[in-house]
């Protein structure tokens, strides 16, 4: 009778310790990063070598995330925080009091053309940065990565 109870307890423990699964939020963020890195590499012919290297590093970060490496989690968090910092200081960087002739930004999407104020663009970018930081510091995202500390991306 004790063998049955111990087998039941082991089965209950195995069910309670479920294998972590890739969160949907992280999948969406990785898709955005992959598409932006690929489009950056495609456009890198006309851009600098630094932008191509950053695109390649972004793709390596996505691979580290898929491989559940702890280094991928740290890279993701640093990447998101730096993006939010850049988005936050972008209005200060882009401010040019000598160029008051320039009007609002015009977006042209095929047949759809609209004029958008700069503060709307900055607000959307900052909101996207906050969402990225929220996703990267989420507990479900942290649970995806292996618990032991390991910075070797070649280990299993």
N, C-alpha and C positions, 0 to 999 in steps of 0.2 A: 504494500500500500504506500510506503514511503517512496518507492521508485516512481509510482504514478504521479505523486505530488511533486517530486523533484523534476520530472519531465514536464509537467504542466507549468511549473515555475520557470523553467528554462525557456519554454515556448512563449510564456507571457513576457519575459525579459527580452526575448528576441523581437517580439512584436513592438514592445515599447521603445526599443532602440532602433528606430527606423532609419534607413539609409537616407542621407540628405539628398534632395533633388534640386536641380537648377531652377532657381526662382524665375518666374515669367518676367518680372521687372528687369532682372539682370539679362535675360535673353534679349529683351527689347533694347536695352542700353548697348549690348554687344553688337546687335544688328546695326544700330546707328553708328557706332564707332567703326565697324567694318566697312559699311558703305561710305562713310566720310573718308576713311583711310584709302580705300580703293579709288575713289574719285580724286583724292589728293595725289595719289600716285599717277593717275591718268593725266592730271593737269601738271605734273611735276616737270614735264618737258619744258614748259614755259616759266616755271618757278625755280627757286634756288634748290641746291642740293640739301640744304637744311630742312626744308619742308618735306622732301622725299624721305629723309632719315626719320623725321617725326612720324610720318605715315607708317613706315616700316616698324617703328617702335610701338605704335598703337596696335598694329596687327599682332606683334609679339605679345603684347599685353593681353589681347583677346585670347590668344592661344594659351597663355598661362592661366587665364581665368577658366577656360574650358578644362584644363588639366588639373584644376583644383589646387594650384600652388598658392601658398601663403604670400609669396612675393607678388603674385598677380593681384591679390586683394590690396596690398600696400600700394602698388602702382596705380590701381584704380582709384584709391582714395586720394592719393597725391594729385593725380591727373584731374579729378573732379574739383578738388579744392583750388588748384591753380587756374582752372577754367573759370570758376566762379569769381576768383580774384580778378582775373583779366576782364571778365564781363562787367564787374563792378567799377573798375577804373577806366573802362572804355569811354564813358562820356567825358571824363577829364582829359584823356589822351586826344580825343577827336575834337575837342573844343578849340575853335580858331576864331578869335574875335575880329581878325583882319579880313576874314572871308564871310562877310554878312550877306553877300549877294546870293550865295548858295541857298536854295529853298529846301523844302521838304523832299525826302527821298521818294522817287517814283519806282514802283514795282511793275514789271511787265511780264505777265504770265500768259503768253499766247494772245488770245483775244481779250483777256481780262487785264486792265491796267488801272492802277490805283495809286494815290498819293498818301504816304504814311509819314506821320511826324516822327522825328528822331527819338523822342522819349518813348514812343510805343515800341520801337525796335529794341531800344535798350532794356525796357521793362520785360519784353518777351525773352531776350537773351538771359537776363538775370534770373527770371523765373525758371528757365530751362536749366541753368546752372544750379539753382537750389534743388530742383528735382533730381539732378544727377548726384548731388551730394547726399540727399536723402536716401537714394537707392544704394549708394556705395556704403553708407554707414548703417544700413538696415540689418537687423539681427538674422533674418532669413538668408540674406546674402552672405553674412559671416559664417553661418552654419554650413554653407556649401563647401567651403574650403577645408582642407585637412587640418586637424587640430594641432598637429606637431609643427614646430617652427622649422622651416626648411626653405632655403633660398636657392637650392640647386634645381633648376627647371628641368634637368635631364633625369632626375630620380623619379621613381614611381610611387 
